Amino acid sequence: MNQSSKLNYFILITVIIAAGLSQGLLLPVLSILLEQKGISSSLNGLNAAALYVGSFAMTLVAERILSGIGFKKLIAAGISIVLVSLLLFPLLTGVKAWFLLRLLVGAGDSAINYAAQLWVLLMTPAAHRGRNLSLYGMSYGLGFSLGPLGISLLRFGQAVPFAAIALLFLLVLLLVLVKLPDSRPDKVEHGEGQARRFARSYSLAWYALIPALLYGYMEASLNSNFPVYGLRIGFSANEIAALLPFAGIGGLLLQMPLGIWSDRYGRKKILIVSGVGGGLAFALLPLAQDRFWWTLAVLMAAGGLVGSFFSLGLSYAADILPRNLLPAANVVSSFHYSFGSIIGPGLGGLLLQFGWGGGVFLLMGILYILFGLAGLLFSPRQTI
């Protein structure tokens, strides 16, 4: 990677940290504000899911838009959409308005992620691709983990968290416009039909593609449902702000070790152990009740074990699938992530609505445990 590419890479890292911050802040802050307004937890969860509906919608058209306008313009457009939406949240306070704004934020963040991740993949030499993509993923996780700290800014006024993150996005937008070159991806070569490639990816690597679904479900549900659950069992907003990042911090701490162990012992074994262990931790979370340090420890353990699921799943898919199916596998993983992120807050909100807050984490735990056990049934076929 030459000097120019290195500069572009670090600018993209900065962009993705900001994108992670925006999602990590908006989910809990808006959940708390809606809970304080007396909005039902089921509607609260559905409102949170709008972020991922927007993300899913953008995924369907991002490739076509990127080929038309290029990396820089798509990233700048995504940043601009999020920036304007952040400024409008304090001004338009209705539930319907926030639903629409969350759709826009989801679409903007998805545009940023799609363009930045593909650009990093294309500019990175094969010898350093794993390291650079791992750092890219960790950067998003860092931003997402730090985002909930913005809850503490609510004591200065409801508009303050939104204004703070909007200012950061303005600075990042200026950096992108001034420093990034106007680059476009190479023309896509068309082979077999898209639907057929997706079907082949599923048939060969279904076990490697499920982790993205579980990761999206866990991430969105935890950040939108845990604040409501925490308030109802006696945690203060500041305690929730302090607790939420530790799921992400656990993931950051274990991401590299789990990756190294998966190289050494096999990715399927690590996915099985992490799924069962993380599932048990989530299922035990309600037993911690309102004990701060116990809750922190369980969240950190659970997040640490399953926080690498998206990257581990994609790595396992790369081990199993022929090279020509990897782009399809990446699209499927993105769809899975968005779908899991959409249904997670809604299901959790329904459980909270019926007074079973602990069921949010018990269900999450069961899903991870079932996934881990399903690995015992999966045997990848050799492909050329």
Buried (B, 14 or more C-beta within 10 A) or exposed (E): BEEEBEBBBEBBBBBBBBBBBBBBBBBBBBBBBBBEEEBBBBBBBBBBBBBBBBBBBBBEEBBEBBBEBBBBBBBBBBBBBBBBBBBBBBEEEEEEEBBBBBBBBBBBBBBBBBBBBBBBEEBBEEEEBBEBBBBBBBBBBBBBBBBBBBBBBBEEEBBBBBBBBBEBBBEBBEBBBEEBEEBBBEEEEEEEEEEEBBEBBEEBBBBBBBBBBBBBBBBBBBBBBBBBBBBBBEBEBEBBBBBBBBBBBBBBBBBBEBBEBBEEEEBBEBBBBBBBBBBBBBBBBBEBEEEEEBBBBBBBBBBBBBBBBBBBBBBBBBBBBEEEBBBBBBBBBBBBBBBBBBBBBBBBBBBBBEEEBBBBBBBBBBBBBEBBEBBEEBEBEEEE
